[in-house]
């Protein structure tokens, strides 16, 4: 990348990927400089938006990371870029950090922006995960009305992909632990166990949460 930039100082791809290499090597400031230069030279280059959003999230700046992702949503990015964001759950992680800092509305806007960018076609099945996370963030506010509203998003996630593990796991917890809908929640939990073969990382967390809630309910009786 250095050789390319010696000949072409404004080469956006070279700046973006040199920055990515620097960040992976622990050189955060050179990475930040290269990312910022890439954006300066071409605001519509999608790869650097993903790279910079990842770095910004790691540096505890989810608002800036969300800004990059929302710009990305308006670009004509190749499908592989969207797949990269989805595989790393970058959007969901940024939204979670926004919500954790009290910016729930901004978190929902980020997820909604991602959903809107998918349009009608969603060949990679990204929408279900975004709907699921949207529902989970609403439920996690602790507000009963928002918890009930979360089922709209969670139901949509299951409608889009009936085997999505996040949609099933989140809906199971919301139904059992928050809304007291034990029977339907356990059905979701069983479907979740089937969808991931009983081995995915959410499994133990899900059953611990349901078991804890069940014990508390029994203690009240």
LORO-164271 format. One record per residue: residue in three letters; x, y, z of N, C-alpha, C in turn. Coordinates in steps of 0.1 Angstrom, whole numbers, plus 2048, in hexadecimal, padded with zeros to 3 digits. Each point is the difference from the previous one (the first is absolute). Layout:
residues N
ALAXYZXYZXYZ/...
This chain:
residues 221
UNK8087F48007F880C80080980D800/UNK80B7FF80780980C8008058037F2/UNK8037F67F88058027F37F58067F7/UNK7F47FB8027F58067F87FE80E803/UNK80080480D7FE80D80580B80A7FC/UNK80C7FB7FE80B8087FC7FD8057F1/UNK7FA7F77F87FD8047F37F28077FE/UNK7F77FB8097F28068007FC80480E/UNK80480B8057FD80480D7F1801804/UNK7F78017F67F28018037F97F27FD/UNK8077F57FF7FA7F37FD7F87FC80D/UNK7F38007FE7F77FE80C8017F1805/UNK8017F77F78017F280480C7FD808/UNK80B8067FB80D7FE80780080680E/UNK7FA80C8027FF80680D7F77F7809/UNK7F57FC7FB7F67F88088077F3804/UNK8067F97F78057F380480E801807/UNK80780A7FE80C8028097FC80380E/UNK7F58088017FA80380D7FC7F3807/UNK7F97F87F87FB7F380680C7F7805/UNK80A8007F880C7F880480780680D/UNK80080D80080680780C7F77FD80D/UNK7F38017FE7F77FE80C8027F2805/UNK8007F67F78027F280480D7FE807/UNK80A8087FC80D7FF80680280980D/UNK7F580580580080880C80480F7FE/UNK8028047F480480E7FE7F38097FD/UNK7FA80480B7F38067FF80180E7FA/UNK80A80880380080E7FA8038007F1/UNK80A7F87FB8027FF7F27F37FB7F9/UNK7F97F78067F47FA7FA7F680B7FF/UNK7FE80880B7F680A80080380B7F5/UNK80D8037FF80480A7F67FD7FB7F2/UNK8037F37FD7FE7FB7F37F17FF7FD/UNK7F87FC80A7F18007FE7FB80D7FD/UNK80480A8077FB80E7FE8048057F3/UNK80C7FD7FB8058047F37F77FA7F5/UNK7FD7F38027F87F97F67F38067FF/UNK7FA80480B7F280680080180E7F9/UNK80B80780380280D7FA8018007F1/UNK8077F67FB8027FE7F27F47FB7F8/UNK7F87F88077F47FA7FA7F67FC80B/UNK7F68098027F67FE80A7F77F47FE/UNK8007FB7F37F77F57FC8077F27FF/UNK80D7FF8058077F38007FB7F880C/UNK7F87F57FD7FA7F980B8097F980A/UNK80B7FA7FB8087F880980580780C/UNK80480D7FE80680780A7F680480B/UNK7F38017FC7F680280A7FF7F580A/UNK8017F47FB8007F480980C800809/UNK80C8027FA80C80080780080A80B/UNK7FC80C7FD80080B8097F67FE80B/UNK7F47FB7FC7F67FD80A8057F680B/UNK8077F67FB8057F680980A80680A/UNK8098087FB80A8078087F980980A/UNK7F68087FB7F98098097F97F980B/UNK7FA7F57FD7F97F880A80A7FB80B/UNK80C7FB7FB80A7FB80980580B809/UNK7FF80C7FC80580C8087F5807807/UNK7F57F88027F58058097F980C7FA/UNK7FF8017F37F980B7FA7F57FB7F6/UNK7F67FA8067F57FA7F87F880A7F8/UNK7FF80C8047F980A7F88078037F3/UNK80D8018018088027F38007F37F7/UNK8007F58077FF7F37F87F37FF7F9/UNK7F58048077F38007FA7FF80A7F4/UNK80780B80180080A7F68067F97F3/UNK80B7F98018067FA7F57F67F57FA/UNK7FA7F88087F77F67FB7F48067F9/UNK7FB80B8057F48067FA8048067F2/UNK80C8057FF8058057F38017F47F7/UNK8057F58058027F47F87F27FB7FA/UNK7F68028087F27FB7FC7FB8087F4/UNK80680C7FE7FB8087F48097FE7F4/UNK80A7F780180A7FE7F57FC7F47F8/UNK8047FF7F47FE7F47F780B7F6803/UNK8017FB80C80B7F78047FD7F27FA/UNK80B7F97FC7FE7F27FC7FB7F780B/UNK7F87F57FD7FB7F880A80A7FB80A/UNK80C7FD7FC80A7FB80980380980C/UNK7FE80D7FE80280A80B7F57FE80A/UNK7F37FF7FC7F57FD8098027F3807/UNK8057F67F98027F380680A80180B/UNK80B8087FE80A80280A7FA80680D/UNK7F880B7FE7FA80680B7F77F7808/UNK7F97F87F87F67F68078087F5807/UNK80A7FA7FA8087F580680680480D/UNK80580D80080780580C7F680580B/UNK7F38017FC7F680680880480E804/UNK8068077F780580D8047F580A803/UNK7F68007F77F48098037FA7FD80D/UNK7FD7F48037FA7FC80D80980480C/UNK80D7FE7FE80980480B80080F803/UNK8008087F580080E8017F2804806/UNK7F57FB7FC7F38038058007FD80F/UNK8057F48048007FD80E80880A809/UNK80B8057FB8088098077F980E801/UNK7F98047F57F880C8017F57FE80A/UNK7F97F58007F57FE80A80680080E/UNK80B7FA8028067FF80D80480E806/UNK8038097F780380E8047F4809801/UNK7F47FA7FE7F48078027FA8057F3/UNK8077FD7F47FB8057F37F87F67F9/UNK7F57FC8067F87F57FB7FA8047F2/UNK7FB80C7FF7FA8057F380B7FF7F5/UNK80C80580380B7FF7F68037F27FC/UNK7FF7F780A8037F27FD7F57FA7F7/UNK7F38048037F67FB7F78018067F2/UNK80380C7FF8028077F380B7F97F8/UNK80A7FC80780B7F97F87FB7F37FB/UNK7F97F88087FA7F37FB7F68027F5/UNK7F880B8027F68037F58068047F3/UNK80B8078018088047F48057F47F9/UNK8057F68088057F47FA7F57F87F9/UNK7F48008067F57F97FA7FB8077F3/UNK80080D8017FB8087F480A7FE7F4/UNK80D7FE80380A7FF7F67FF7F27F9/UNK7F97F78067FF7F27FA7F58007F5/UNK7F78098017F58007F67F87F3801/UNK7FA7FD7F47F87F48008097F3800/UNK80B8017F98097F47FF8097FF80C/UNK8017F48058097FD80B8067F27FF/UNK8087FE7F58057F37FD8097FA80B/UNK8068088088097FB80B7F87FE80D/UNK7F38038017F97FE80C80480980B/UNK80380C7FD80580A80A7F5805809/UNK7F48027FA7F58078067FB7FA80D/UNK8007F38017FB7F980C80980380C/UNK80D8017FE80980380B7FD80F805/UNK7FE8097F77FE80E8037F2802807/UNK7F67F97FB7F38018078017FA80E/UNK8077F58018027F980D80780A80A/UNK80A8067FC8088098097F880C803/UNK7F88057F77F780B8037F67FD80B/UNK7FA7F47FF7F77FC80A8077FE80E/UNK80C7FA8008077FE80C80480E807/UNK80480A7F880380C8067F4807806/UNK7F57FF7FA7F38058067FD7F980D/UNK8017F38007FD7F880C80A80380B/UNK80C8027FD80B80380A7FF80D807/UNK7F78097FB7FF80D8077FA7FE80D/UNK7F97F58037F97FE80D7F3806800/UNK7FB8077F67F38067FF7F67F57FC/UNK7F67FE8077F67F57FD7F98027F3/UNK7FC80D7FD7FA8037F38097FD7F4/UNK80D8048028097FE7F58037F17FF/UNK8007F980B8027F17FF7F57FA7F8/UNK7F48048027F57FB7F98018037F1/UNK80580D7FE8028047F280B7F97F9/UNK80A7FB80880B7F97FA7FC7F37F9/UNK7F47FB8047FB7F47F97FD8027F2/UNK7FC80C7FC7FE8047F280C7FD7F8/UNK80B80580580D7FE7F88047F2801/UNK7FF7FA80B8047F28017F87F67F8/UNK7F38038007F77F87F78048027F1/UNK80380C7FD8058037F280C7F87FD/UNK80980080980D7F97FE7FD7F17FD/UNK7F77FA8087FD7F27FE7F97FE7F3/UNK7F780A7FC7F97FF7F480A8007F4/UNK80A80880180A8007F68097F47FF/UNK8037FA80C8087F48007FD7F980D/UNK7F87F67FE7FA7F880C80B7F8808/UNK80C7FF7FA80A7F980780C809805/UNK7FE80D7FF80A8098048027FE810/UNK80C7FC8048027FE80E7FF80C809/UNK80480B7FB7FE80C8097F2804802/UNK7F87FF7F57F28038017F97F780A/UNK8027F37FF7FA7F680980580280E/UNK80D80280280580180D7FB80D807/UNK80080B7F97FC80C8067F1800803/UNK7F87FA7F77F18008027FD7F680C/UNK8087F68017FE7F680C80280880D/UNK80B80780180380780C7F680B803/UNK7FC8077F67F680B8027F37FA805/UNK7FC7F57F97F37FA8048007FB80E/UNK80B7F88048007FA80D80480980B/UNK80C8077FE80680880A7F980E802/UNK7FA8057F67FB80E8017F1800800/UNK7FA7F97F77F18017FE7F97F5807/UNK8077F68057F97F58077F97F67F7/UNK8038007F47F97F77F68097F37FF/UNK7FF7F880B8097F58017FE7F57F5/UNK7F47FC7FD7FE7F67F78058037F2/UNK7FC80C7FB8058047F280F802800/UNK80580580C80E8038018097F37FF/UNK7FB7F68078077F38007FF7F97F2/UNK7F68037F97FF7FB7F280B8067F7/UNK80280D80280A8077F980E7FB804/UNK8027FD80D80C7FB8058037F27FA/UNK7F67F87FF8027F37F98038017F2/UNK7FA8097F98038037F280E8057FE/UNK80480880A80E8067FF80A7F4802/UNK7FD7F78098097F58028027F87F4/UNK7F47FE7F98017F87F38078077F5/UNK7FE80E8008078077F580F800801/UNK80580080C80F8008018067F3805/UNK7F87F68008057F38038047FE80F/UNK7FC80A8088037FF80E80E804803/UNK8078057F780F80380380480F7FE/UNK7F78087FB80480E7FD80280880E/UNK80880A7FF80480780D7F5806808/UNK7F48037F97F58068087F87F5808/UNK8037F37FE7F87F680680080180F/UNK80C7FF80680180080E7FB80C806/UNK80380C7FA7FB80D8067F0800800/UNK7FA7FB7F57F27FF7FF7FA7F880B/UNK8047F48027FB7F780A80280580E/UNK80C80680280380680E7F680B803/UNK7FD8087F67F680B8027F27FB803/UNK7FC7F67F87F37FB8027FF7F880D/UNK80A7F98038007F880D80080A80C/UNK80880B7FF80080980B7F2807802/UNK7FA8037F57F28068007F67F6806/UNK8017F47FC7F77F58058017FF80F/UNK80D8008058027FE80F7FA80C807/UNK80280C7FB7FA80C8077F1800800/UNK7FA7FB7F57F27FF8007FA7F680A/UNK8077F58017FC7F680A80280580E/UNK80A80880380280580D7F580A804/UNK7F98067F77F68098037F27F9803/UNK8007F37FC7F37F98017FF7FB80F/
